């Protein structure tokens, strides 16, 4: 078998230059037919740029691209899709008000004499649904199914286009463990049927479960490619960051102090379903000098608890909320900020950042009232405080005038941290603070958390990664169906114990 026959994809010496930035520098990336090939690297390593060249989003580059047995230069996304390449991004490209069938055939409708053949489309959709074990009717609206099933709808769309190469970008970022295992089962099935897959993820544990080979990118260069059995997690990390990353979780000894925030019988009703509570009778103390981890499965009520404390819901909570021993009533986020409570959302692009604004504007956004002088923003003070925050958090940006949409995920997360730290919070709630960022940036976030605790800030961290909860928290509470189902300190618990609490098995 020739090299062209063995490899479905060859990208040779790919170089891509943007003004002032060499995003890719002679990258070589080869994918064998019928394999699951992992592509890993820190944010900013060049993974997205490489995939955008492959998908036709970036048609201008140096180097050669072979797909199948032909040299290609995809000028548009449609060109690559017609050749048999489909990319499924982390932010799913589905219209939630439309049905599964309508989404699968959107832009690719079956027509006869200009009339859509709905019966034919429904039949094909039903076959795809059964093939993927989707357990939903073709007429079901996307908004009525969970994220895991929505991911399968995206795969069904790809299969309907006769995809030869399926690219998944951070596919499990919002999935439960059960949905993740189901996705892996589907990918193994597709592999057995001959579909090739490129799997991009920061979750290295997944790489070892699903991939046949792995390629590591760093600083726009291809560092190493090999069989997955040739690597362990530490070796991959060292190739990703260019150094040994000793101890991903930089645990430090913290001494818990007085209670800063306390909830008593805290209950949050579901305004859309009065018979149901999103959070029910939670009693919780958040103490100075500790990192409190909140674990639980998706839908357990962790984010709802955090958002109710921050005043996001119309009916934020019944029960009592006390800050430094004094009862307070928080009706909106402005009230929360005035009482020293800040909240970093799990969806940083939607709720944490204004992507079209620069670093300065994003960092100062929650503190404009402190920057006012004679009814106007004191620009010099705003610039000074933003620069100080950029230096303190080691935000990698050419300047504070850089648009945040052009920063890596890890640096975007630091900008959000900077925004809330400028409000001088007493309690900082971090909801999935390291989701979608690379291992190097994760460690930097953990280090910042430790420094904040030393400065007297109370940290509450919500995380779906049990290893992260165990690795960085001092005390851990677990939620199940809106209630606290268990509590432990990190020294006296295990991942298995936390999972029992998470599923309600005490």
Secondary structure, DSSP 8 states (H G I E B T S, - for coil): --HHHHEEEEEEEEEEEETTEEEEEEEEEEEETT-EEEEE--TTSSHHHHHHHHHTS----EEEEEETTEEE---SHHHHHHHTEEEE-SS----TTSBHHHHHHTTS--EETTEE-HHHHHHHHHHHHHHHT--S-TT-BGGGS-HHHHHHHHHHHHHHTT-SEEEEESTTTT--HHHHHHHHHHHHHHHHTT-EEEEE-S-HHHHHHH-SEEEEEETTEEEEEEEGGG--HHHHHHHHHSS----SS--------SEEEEEEEEEEE-TT-TT-EEEEEEEEEEETT-EEEEEE-TTSSHHHHHHHHTT-SSS--EEEEEETTEE----SHHHHHHTTEEEE-S-IIIII--TTSBHHHHHHGGGGGGSEETTEE-HHHHHHHHHHHHHHHT---S-TTSBGGGS-HHHHHHHHHHHHHTT--SEEEEESTTTT--HHHHHHHHHHHHHHHHTT-EEEEE-S-HHHHHHH-SEEEEEETTEEEEEEEGGG--HHHHHHHHTT--
